[in-house]
């Protein structure tokens, strides 16, 4: 089973959302390929299906950051430069129609990346994502349409965390966000983190071959 990997580079959120919608529609119409889109976003706040707009605390207007309400799970979050975003667009029928298991597999991918950088990360029951101590390192918010996944994960590599401090992230007023750069005390090479994520995604989900290149933008 092959996985098509595409590196979109720095990408405005609306453009990435439109691309996801196009690929999801193609897969529903019979495209047999699975896709993994890798990218960074320009600064943006997004609200999931369960988000309350009041959790923005006016940060969008105060900081002049655009806002999108989208069809993923979860509350309000921030995406921006220095954050590795990955959007898997896959058919869950390949590995069973189990959304909970799918989210757990995404968490396993992220824990594997952290292991590669000697970061001790863990799950937190009832709160999708990855944690280091009591701080959240990566967020997960997925959408499912006719058993085809979209949206996905956001790993803080060297993200400006002050954007999170202006909102209530993930419907958790007490949450503290962190990044790999903060945990390690140095900024890891973004491309190396990307490659680690692709390798762990391939291993966890059982793809026997990759198409595309992590280092080339699409």
Buried (B, 14 or more C-beta within 10 A) or exposed (E): EEBBBBBBEEBEBEEBBEBBBEBBEBBEEEBEBBBBBBBBBBBBBBBBEEBEEEBBEEBBEEBEBEBEEBBBBBBBBBBBBBBBBBBBBBBBEBBEEEBEEBBBBBBBBBBBBBEBBEBEBEBEEEBBBBBBEEBBBBBBBBBBBEBBBBBBBBBBBBBBBEBBEBBBBBBEEEBBBBBBBBBBEEBBEBEBBBBBBBBBBBEBBEBEEBEBEBEEEB
